[in-house]
């Protein structure tokens, strides 16, 4: 029974590690495929519609974030009393 317990433990550990390794390899290959496609799309002379839509969405989100941060800084400056000497 003692030998079976060790074998089961090692089998479980190796099986778990093997499964995690395989799933990471698959996710990495899918990531690289999408990344390569995005690079190819960005280098084309005529951009695909999806590329331009996503780019517009990203730029709008960046502008919104920048405006929000600017408003927060202005609000903080208005709330903080000016130090006078």
Biopython code that builds the backbone (N, CA, C, O; Angstrom):
import numpy as np
from Bio.PDB.StructureBuilder import StructureBuilder

atoms = [
    (1, "UNK", "N", (0.819, -1.190, 0.000)),
    (1, "UNK", "CA", (0.000, 0.000, 0.000)),
    (1, "UNK", "C", (0.867, 1.260, 0.000)),
    (1, "UNK", "O", (0.499, 2.283, -0.577)),
    (2, "UNK", "N", (2.004, 1.169, 0.646)),
    (2, "UNK", "CA", (2.886, 2.340, 0.703)),
    (2, "UNK", "C", (3.422, 2.688, -0.682)),
    (2, "UNK", "O", (3.514, 3.865, -1.031)),
    (3, "UNK", "N", (3.773, 1.685, -1.466)),
    (3, "UNK", "CA", (4.267, 1.916, -2.822)),
    (3, "UNK", "C", (3.206, 2.525, -3.715)),
    (3, "UNK", "O", (3.503, 3.368, -4.562)),
    (4, "UNK", "N", (1.980, 2.099, -3.526)),
    (4, "UNK", "CA", (0.887, 2.654, -4.324)),
    (4, "UNK", "C", (0.652, 4.124, -3.994)),
    (4, "UNK", "O", (0.361, 4.917, -4.889)),
    (5, "UNK", "N", (0.771, 4.489, -2.744)),
    (5, "UNK", "CA", (0.560, 5.875, -2.328)),
    (5, "UNK", "C", (1.578, 6.807, -2.963)),
    (5, "UNK", "O", (1.226, 7.886, -3.440)),
    (6, "UNK", "N", (2.840, 6.392, -2.971)),
    (6, "UNK", "CA", (3.874, 7.209, -3.609)),
    (6, "UNK", "C", (3.648, 7.309, -5.109)),
    (6, "UNK", "O", (3.753, 8.385, -5.699)),
    (7, "UNK", "N", (3.336, 6.175, -5.713)),
    (7, "UNK", "CA", (3.105, 6.168, -7.160)),
    (7, "UNK", "C", (1.921, 7.063, -7.518)),
    (7, "UNK", "O", (1.967, 7.807, -8.498)),
    (8, "UNK", "N", (0.872, 6.983, -6.724)),
    (8, "UNK", "CA", (-0.300, 7.815, -6.989)),
    (8, "UNK", "C", (0.050, 9.291, -6.821)),
    (8, "UNK", "O", (-0.363, 10.128, -7.623)),
    (9, "UNK", "N", (0.805, 9.602, -5.788)),
    (9, "UNK", "CA", (1.195, 10.984, -5.543)),
    (9, "UNK", "C", (2.052, 11.521, -6.694)),
    (9, "UNK", "O", (1.797, 12.610, -7.206)),
    (10, "UNK", "N", (3.070, 10.751, -7.096)),
    (10, "UNK", "CA", (3.925, 11.195, -8.197)),
    (10, "UNK", "C", (3.151, 11.263, -9.509)),
    (10, "UNK", "O", (3.346, 12.187, -10.299)),
    (11, "UNK", "N", (2.280, 10.297, -9.741)),
    (11, "UNK", "CA", (1.451, 10.328, -10.945)),
    (11, "UNK", "C", (0.542, 11.533, -10.981)),
    (11, "UNK", "O", (0.363, 12.151, -12.030)),
    (12, "UNK", "N", (-0.031, 11.870, -9.845)),
    (12, "UNK", "CA", (-0.894, 13.032, -9.763)),
    (12, "UNK", "C", (-0.091, 14.305, -10.026)),
    (12, "UNK", "O", (-0.524, 15.170, -10.787)),
    (13, "UNK", "N", (1.063, 14.414, -9.403)),
    (13, "UNK", "CA", (1.893, 15.609, -9.592)),
    (13, "UNK", "C", (2.359, 15.737, -11.039)),
    (13, "UNK", "O", (2.231, 16.805, -11.639)),
    (14, "UNK", "N", (2.891, 14.669, -11.597)),
    (14, "UNK", "CA", (3.382, 14.730, -12.969)),
    (14, "UNK", "C", (2.243, 14.946, -13.956)),
    (14, "UNK", "O", (2.393, 15.689, -14.926)),
    (15, "UNK", "N", (1.124, 14.312, -13.716)),
    (15, "UNK", "CA", (-0.036, 14.505, -14.589)),
    (15, "UNK", "C", (-0.542, 15.933, -14.543)),
    (15, "UNK", "O", (-0.888, 16.508, -15.575)),
    (16, "UNK", "N", (-0.585, 16.505, -13.353)),
    (16, "UNK", "CA", (-1.023, 17.879, -13.207)),
    (16, "UNK", "C", (-0.054, 18.826, -13.908)),
    (16, "UNK", "O", (-0.477, 19.725, -14.634)),
    (17, "UNK", "N", (1.232, 18.626, -13.694)),
    (17, "UNK", "CA", (2.229, 19.478, -14.341)),
    (17, "UNK", "C", (2.187, 19.321, -15.861)),
    (17, "UNK", "O", (2.312, 20.307, -16.588)),
    (18, "UNK", "N", (2.015, 18.103, -16.341)),
    (18, "UNK", "CA", (1.941, 17.860, -17.776)),
    (18, "UNK", "C", (0.721, 18.567, -18.368)),
    (18, "UNK", "O", (0.807, 19.186, -19.428)),
    (19, "UNK", "N", (-0.403, 18.471, -17.681)),
    (19, "UNK", "CA", (-1.625, 19.122, -18.164)),
    (19, "UNK", "C", (-1.487, 20.631, -18.193)),
    (19, "UNK", "O", (-1.907, 21.278, -19.152)),
    (20, "UNK", "N", (-0.900, 21.195, -17.148)),
    (20, "UNK", "CA", (-0.698, 22.639, -17.113)),
    (20, "UNK", "C", (0.263, 23.065, -18.212)),
    (20, "UNK", "O", (0.037, 24.069, -18.887)),
    (21, "UNK", "N", (1.331, 22.304, -18.391)),
    (21, "UNK", "CA", (2.304, 22.621, -19.443)),
    (21, "UNK", "C", (1.686, 22.579, -20.826)),
    (21, "UNK", "O", (1.953, 23.451, -21.654)),
    (22, "UNK", "N", (0.868, 21.580, -21.082)),
    (22, "UNK", "CA", (0.225, 21.475, -22.393)),
    (22, "UNK", "C", (-0.758, 22.619, -22.623)),
    (22, "UNK", "O", (-0.807, 23.190, -23.712)),
    (23, "UNK", "N", (-1.535, 22.951, -21.605)),
    (23, "UNK", "CA", (-2.501, 24.033, -21.781)),
    (23, "UNK", "C", (-1.786, 25.373, -21.979)),
    (23, "UNK", "O", (-2.245, 26.202, -22.764)),
    (24, "UNK", "N", (-0.676, 25.593, -21.282)),
    (24, "UNK", "CA", (0.089, 26.823, -21.489)),
    (24, "UNK", "C", (0.684, 26.876, -22.890)),
    (24, "UNK", "O", (0.722, 27.940, -23.508)),
    (25, "UNK", "N", (1.148, 25.744, -23.392)),
    (25, "UNK", "CA", (1.705, 25.709, -24.745)),
    (25, "UNK", "C", (0.629, 26.045, -25.781)),
    (25, "UNK", "O", (0.894, 26.760, -26.748)),
    (26, "UNK", "N", (-0.563, 25.533, -25.577)),
    (26, "UNK", "CA", (-1.658, 25.808, -26.507)),
    (26, "UNK", "C", (-2.047, 27.290, -26.447)),
    (26, "UNK", "O", (-2.246, 27.925, -27.483)),
    (27, "UNK", "N", (-2.154, 27.831, -25.241)),
    (27, "UNK", "CA", (-2.506, 29.244, -25.116)),
    (27, "UNK", "C", (-1.433, 30.131, -25.731)),
    (27, "UNK", "O", (-1.752, 31.139, -26.360)),
    (28, "UNK", "N", (-0.170, 29.771, -25.559)),
    (28, "UNK", "CA", (0.932, 30.544, -26.119)),
    (28, "UNK", "C", (0.880, 30.527, -27.642)),
    (28, "UNK", "O", (1.089, 31.559, -28.280)),
    (29, "UNK", "N", (0.603, 29.363, -28.231)),
    (29, "UNK", "CA", (0.542, 29.282, -29.693)),
    (29, "UNK", "C", (-0.643, 30.085, -30.232)),
    (29, "UNK", "O", (-0.533, 30.715, -31.284)),
    (30, "UNK", "N", (-1.765, 30.069, -29.527)),
    (30, "UNK", "CA", (-2.912, 30.873, -29.954)),
    (30, "UNK", "C", (-2.596, 32.361, -29.840)),
    (30, "UNK", "O", (-2.973, 33.145, -30.710)),
    (31, "UNK", "N", (-1.915, 32.746, -28.783)),
    (31, "UNK", "CA", (-1.532, 34.146, -28.593)),
    (31, "UNK", "C", (-0.609, 34.597, -29.714)),
    (31, "UNK", "O", (-0.792, 35.678, -30.273)),
    (32, "UNK", "N", (0.378, 33.778, -30.044)),
    (32, "UNK", "CA", (1.317, 34.155, -31.098)),
    (32, "UNK", "C", (0.637, 34.274, -32.446)),
    (32, "UNK", "O", (0.970, 35.155, -33.239)),
    (33, "UNK", "N", (-0.311, 33.393, -32.709)),
    (33, "UNK", "CA", (-1.027, 33.450, -33.979)),
    (33, "UNK", "C", (-1.795, 34.764, -34.093)),
    (33, "UNK", "O", (-1.750, 35.421, -35.133)),
    (34, "UNK", "N", (-2.493, 35.146, -33.041)),
    (34, "UNK", "CA", (-3.233, 36.402, -33.056)),
    (34, "UNK", "C", (-2.305, 37.598, -33.142)),
    (34, "UNK", "O", (-2.604, 38.578, -33.823)),
    (35, "UNK", "N", (-1.175, 37.515, -32.449)),
    (35, "UNK", "CA", (-0.217, 38.615, -32.460)),
    (35, "UNK", "C", (0.379, 38.794, -33.855)),
    (35, "UNK", "O", (0.501, 39.918, -34.342)),
    (36, "UNK", "N", (0.743, 37.701, -34.488)),
    (36, "UNK", "CA", (1.300, 37.763, -35.846)),
    (36, "UNK", "C", (0.281, 38.360, -36.816)),
    (36, "UNK", "O", (0.624, 39.183, -37.665)),
    (37, "UNK", "N", (-0.957, 37.941, -36.681)),
    (37, "UNK", "CA", (-2.006, 38.449, -37.573)),
    (37, "UNK", "C", (-2.206, 39.949, -37.361)),
    (37, "UNK", "O", (-2.394, 40.698, -38.320)),
    (38, "UNK", "N", (-2.164, 40.375, -36.113)),
    (38, "UNK", "CA", (-2.325, 41.799, -35.825)),
    (38, "UNK", "C", (-1.182, 42.614, -36.422)),
    (38, "UNK", "O", (-1.406, 43.704, -36.948)),
    (39, "UNK", "N", (0.024, 42.099, -36.345)),
    (39, "UNK", "CA", (1.178, 42.793, -36.921)),
    (39, "UNK", "C", (1.024, 42.876, -38.445)),
    (39, "UNK", "O", (1.259, 43.928, -39.041)),
    (40, "UNK", "N", (0.631, 41.771, -39.062)),
    (40, "UNK", "CA", (0.441, 41.776, -40.518)),
    (40, "UNK", "C", (-0.644, 42.784, -40.921)),
    (40, "UNK", "O", (-0.492, 43.512, -41.902)),
    (41, "UNK", "N", (-1.744, 42.816, -40.150)),
    (41, "UNK", "CA", (-2.822, 43.758, -40.453)),
    (41, "UNK", "C", (-2.371, 45.201, -40.298)),
    (41, "UNK", "O", (-2.768, 46.068, -41.076)),
    (42, "UNK", "N", (-1.541, 45.456, -39.291)),
    (42, "UNK", "CA", (-1.109, 46.842, -39.069)),
    (42, "UNK", "C", (-0.127, 47.314, -40.133)),
    (42, "UNK", "O", (0.022, 48.518, -40.345)),
    (43, "UNK", "N", (0.543, 46.382, -40.802)),
    (43, "UNK", "CA", (1.517, 46.759, -41.820)),
    (43, "UNK", "C", (0.916, 46.868, -43.221)),
    (43, "UNK", "O", (1.587, 47.328, -44.145)),
    (44, "UNK", "N", (-0.322, 46.456, -43.388)),
    (44, "UNK", "CA", (-0.970, 46.538, -44.693)),
    (44, "UNK", "C", (-1.216, 47.991, -45.067)),
    (44, "UNK", "O", (-1.419, 48.842, -44.201)),
    (45, "UNK", "N", (-1.195, 48.263, -46.369)),
    (45, "UNK", "CA", (-1.478, 49.621, -46.846)),
    (45, "UNK", "C", (-2.941, 49.977, -46.600)),
    (45, "UNK", "O", (-3.245, 51.055, -46.089)),
    (46, "UNK", "N", (-3.838, 49.078, -46.963)),
    (46, "UNK", "CA", (-5.264, 49.281, -46.718)),
    (46, "UNK", "C", (-5.623, 48.455, -45.486)),
    (46, "UNK", "O", (-5.542, 47.227, -45.505)),
    (47, "UNK", "N", (-6.014, 49.128, -44.435)),
    (47, "UNK", "CA", (-6.301, 48.455, -43.163)),
    (47, "UNK", "C", (-7.663, 47.776, -43.226)),
    (47, "UNK", "O", (-8.600, 48.316, -43.815)),
    (48, "UNK", "N", (-7.777, 46.596, -42.621)),
    (48, "UNK", "CA", (-9.077, 45.925, -42.545)),
    (48, "UNK", "C", (-10.049, 46.726, -41.670)),
    (48, "UNK", "O", (-9.615, 47.462, -40.783)),
    (49, "UNK", "N", (-11.346, 46.591, -41.911)),
    (49, "UNK", "CA", (-12.334, 47.362, -41.136)),
    (49, "UNK", "C", (-12.262, 47.077, -39.635)),
    (49, "UNK", "O", (-12.416, 47.985, -38.818)),
    (50, "UNK", "N", (-12.031, 45.835, -39.284)),
    (50, "UNK", "CA", (-11.981, 45.497, -37.853)),
    (50, "UNK", "C", (-10.796, 46.182, -37.187)),
    (50, "UNK", "O", (-10.898, 46.628, -36.045)),
    (51, "UNK", "N", (-9.673, 46.268, -37.895)),
    (51, "UNK", "CA", (-8.481, 46.929, -37.347)),
    (51, "UNK", "C", (-8.776, 48.404, -37.073)),
    (51, "UNK", "O", (-8.441, 48.919, -36.006)),
    (52, "UNK", "N", (-9.400, 49.079, -38.036)),
    (52, "UNK", "CA", (-9.688, 50.507, -37.852)),
    (52, "UNK", "C", (-10.722, 50.726, -36.744)),
    (52, "UNK", "O", (-10.626, 51.696, -35.992)),
    (53, "UNK", "N", (-11.714, 49.827, -36.642)),
    (53, "UNK", "CA", (-12.711, 49.948, -35.581)),
    (53, "UNK", "C", (-12.066, 49.798, -34.203)),
    (53, "UNK", "O", (-12.345, 50.576, -33.292)),
    (54, "UNK", "N", (-11.210, 48.801, -34.060)),
    (54, "UNK", "CA", (-10.545, 48.579, -32.775)),
    (54, "UNK", "C", (-9.605, 49.727, -32.441)),
    (54, "UNK", "O", (-9.510, 50.131, -31.282)),
    (55, "UNK", "N", (-8.911, 50.256, -33.442)),
    (55, "UNK", "CA", (-7.999, 51.369, -33.210)),
    (55, "UNK", "C", (-8.770, 52.607, -32.740)),
    (55, "UNK", "O", (-8.332, 53.299, -31.821)),
    (56, "UNK", "N", (-9.908, 52.881, -33.365)),
    (56, "UNK", "CA", (-10.742, 54.008, -32.942)),
    (56, "UNK", "C", (-11.244, 53.813, -31.516)),
    (56, "UNK", "O", (-11.272, 54.755, -30.725)),
    (57, "UNK", "N", (-11.637, 52.596, -31.197)),
    (57, "UNK", "CA", (-12.126, 52.286, -29.860)),
    (57, "UNK", "C", (-11.026, 52.488, -28.812)),
    (57, "UNK", "O", (-11.277, 53.043, -27.742)),
    (58, "UNK", "N", (-9.824, 52.041, -29.121)),
    (58, "UNK", "CA", (-8.691, 52.193, -28.198)),
    (58, "UNK", "C", (-8.352, 53.663, -28.005)),
    (58, "UNK", "O", (-8.138, 54.108, -26.877)),
    (59, "UNK", "N", (-8.300, 54.416, -29.090)),
    (59, "UNK", "CA", (-7.971, 55.837, -28.988)),
    (59, "UNK", "C", (-9.039, 56.607, -28.205)),
    (59, "UNK", "O", (-8.713, 57.513, -27.439)),
    (60, "UNK", "N", (-10.310, 56.248, -28.394)),
    (60, "UNK", "CA", (-11.382, 56.904, -27.648)),
    (60, "UNK", "C", (-11.267, 56.589, -26.161)),
    (60, "UNK", "O", (-11.464, 57.468, -25.322)),
    (61, "UNK", "N", (-10.954, 55.351, -25.836)),
    (61, "UNK", "CA", (-10.818, 54.964, -24.437)),
    (61, "UNK", "C", (-9.634, 55.676, -23.788)),
    (61, "UNK", "O", (-9.722, 56.094, -22.634)),
    (62, "UNK", "N", (-8.528, 55.817, -24.521)),
    (62, "UNK", "CA", (-7.365, 56.539, -24.004)),
    (62, "UNK", "C", (-7.714, 58.008, -23.744)),
    (62, "UNK", "O", (-7.345, 58.564, -22.710)),
    (63, "UNK", "N", (-8.422, 58.628, -24.683)),
    (63, "UNK", "CA", (-8.801, 60.037, -24.515)),
    (63, "UNK", "C", (-9.727, 60.195, -23.313)),
    (63, "UNK", "O", (-9.605, 61.158, -22.556)),
    (64, "UNK", "N", (-10.644, 59.259, -23.139)),
    (64, "UNK", "CA", (-11.565, 59.305, -22.006)),
    (64, "UNK", "C", (-10.809, 59.172, -20.686)),
    (64, "UNK", "O", (-11.098, 59.893, -19.731)),
    (65, "UNK", "N", (-9.858, 58.269, -20.628)),
    (65, "UNK", "CA", (-9.056, 58.068, -19.423)),
    (65, "UNK", "C", (-8.225, 59.306, -19.115)),
    (65, "UNK", "O", (-8.112, 59.720, -17.961)),
    (66, "UNK", "N", (-7.648, 59.889, -20.155)),
    (66, "UNK", "CA", (-6.837, 61.089, -19.973)),
    (66, "UNK", "C", (-7.694, 62.235, -19.443)),
    (66, "UNK", "O", (-7.266, 62.961, -18.546)),
    (67, "UNK", "N", (-8.893, 62.405, -19.983)),
    (67, "UNK", "CA", (-9.796, 63.458, -19.530)),
    (67, "UNK", "C", (-10.220, 63.226, -18.082)),
    (67, "UNK", "O", (-10.307, 64.172, -17.300)),
    (68, "UNK", "N", (-10.481, 61.974, -17.725)),
    (68, "UNK", "CA", (-10.874, 61.649, -16.364)),
    (68, "UNK", "C", (-9.754, 61.958, -15.373)),
    (68, "UNK", "O", (-10.003, 62.496, -14.294)),
    (69, "UNK", "N", (-8.511, 61.613, -15.748)),
    (69, "UNK", "CA", (-7.370, 61.894, -14.875)),
    (69, "UNK", "C", (-7.161, 63.397, -14.714)),
    (69, "UNK", "O", (-6.850, 63.876, -13.623)),
    (70, "UNK", "N", (-7.333, 64.134, -15.807)),
    (70, "UNK", "CA", (-7.174, 65.588, -15.759)),
    (70, "UNK", "C", (-8.233, 66.210, -14.856)),
    (70, "UNK", "O", (-7.931, 67.123, -14.087)),
    (71, "UNK", "N", (-9.459, 65.730, -14.941)),
    (71, "UNK", "CA", (-10.536, 66.230, -14.097)),
    (71, "UNK", "C", (-10.275, 65.892, -12.629)),
    (71, "UNK", "O", (-10.554, 66.701, -11.744)),
    (72, "UNK", "N", (-9.746, 64.707, -12.373)),
    (72, "UNK", "CA", (-9.444, 64.308, -10.996)),
    (72, "UNK", "C", (-8.341, 65.187, -10.411)),
    (72, "UNK", "O", (-8.410, 65.584, -9.248)),
    (73, "UNK", "N", (-7.326, 65.489, -11.221)),
    (73, "UNK", "CA", (-6.245, 66.358, -10.744)),
    (73, "UNK", "C", (-6.771, 67.767, -10.456)),
    (73, "UNK", "O", (-6.392, 68.385, -9.461)),
    (74, "UNK", "N", (-7.635, 68.265, -11.321)),
    (74, "UNK", "CA", (-8.209, 69.590, -11.117)),
    (74, "UNK", "C", (-9.070, 69.607, -9.864)),
    (74, "UNK", "O", (-9.062, 70.586, -9.118)),
    (75, "UNK", "N", (-9.805, 68.541, -9.630)),
    (75, "UNK", "CA", (-10.645, 68.437, -8.450)),
    (75, "UNK", "C", (-9.791, 68.397, -7.183)),
    (75, "UNK", "O", (-10.126, 69.038, -6.188)),
    (76, "UNK", "N", (-8.701, 67.654, -7.217)),
    (76, "UNK", "CA", (-7.790, 67.581, -6.071)),
    (76, "UNK", "C", (-7.159, 68.943, -5.805)),
    (76, "UNK", "O", (-7.024, 69.349, -4.651)),
    (77, "UNK", "N", (-6.776, 69.643, -6.854)),
    (77, "UNK", "CA", (-6.151, 70.951, -6.699)),
    (77, "UNK", "C", (-7.150, 71.947, -6.105)),
    (77, "UNK", "O", (-6.758, 72.809, -5.318)),
    (78, "UNK", "N", (-8.419, 71.845, -6.464)),
    (78, "UNK", "CA", (-9.435, 72.754, -5.948)),
    (78, "UNK", "C", (-9.738, 72.453, -4.483)),
    (78, "UNK", "O", (-10.056, 73.368, -3.724)),
    (79, "UNK", "N", (-9.646, 71.193, -4.075)),
    (79, "UNK", "CA", (-9.963, 70.806, -2.705)),
    (79, "UNK", "C", (-8.808, 71.073, -1.749)),
    (79, "UNK", "O", (-9.032, 71.314, -0.563)),
    (80, "UNK", "N", (-7.592, 71.033, -2.243)),
    (80, "UNK", "CA", (-6.433, 71.245, -1.398)),
    (80, "UNK", "C", (-6.242, 72.743, -1.193)),
    (80, "UNK", "O", (-6.135, 73.494, -2.162)),
    (81, "UNK", "N", (-6.199, 73.179, 0.061)),
    (81, "UNK", "CA", (-6.001, 74.608, 0.284)),
    (81, "UNK", "C", (-4.596, 75.014, -0.120)),
    (81, "UNK", "O", (-3.638, 74.268, 0.084)),
    (82, "UNK", "N", (-4.484, 76.186, -0.687)),
    (82, "UNK", "CA", (-3.191, 76.690, -1.146)),
    (82, "UNK", "C", (-2.348, 77.042, 0.082)),
    (82, "UNK", "O", (-2.833, 77.667, 1.025)),
    (83, "UNK", "N", (-1.118, 76.644, 0.053)),
    (83, "UNK", "CA", (-0.219, 76.937, 1.159)),
    (83, "UNK", "C", (0.363, 78.327, 0.943)),
    (83, "UNK", "O", (0.975, 78.611, -0.087)),
    (84, "UNK", "N", (0.164, 79.167, 1.914)),
    (84, "UNK", "CA", (0.723, 80.519, 1.805)),
    (84, "UNK", "C", (1.723, 80.733, 2.936)),
    (84, "UNK", "O", (1.531, 80.252, 4.053)),
    (85, "UNK", "N", (2.763, 81.443, 2.636)),
    (85, "UNK", "CA", (3.785, 81.684, 3.653)),
    (85, "UNK", "C", (3.827, 83.125, 4.026)),
    (85, "UNK", "O", (4.630, 83.521, 4.871)),
]
sb = StructureBuilder()
sb.init_structure("model")
sb.init_model(0)
sb.init_chain("A")
sb.init_seg("    ")
for serial, (resi, resn, name, xyz) in enumerate(atoms, 1):
    if name == "N":
        sb.init_residue(resn, " ", resi, " ")
    sb.init_atom(name, np.array(xyz, "f"), 0.0, 1.0, " ", f" {name:<3s}", serial, name[0])
structure = sb.get_structure()
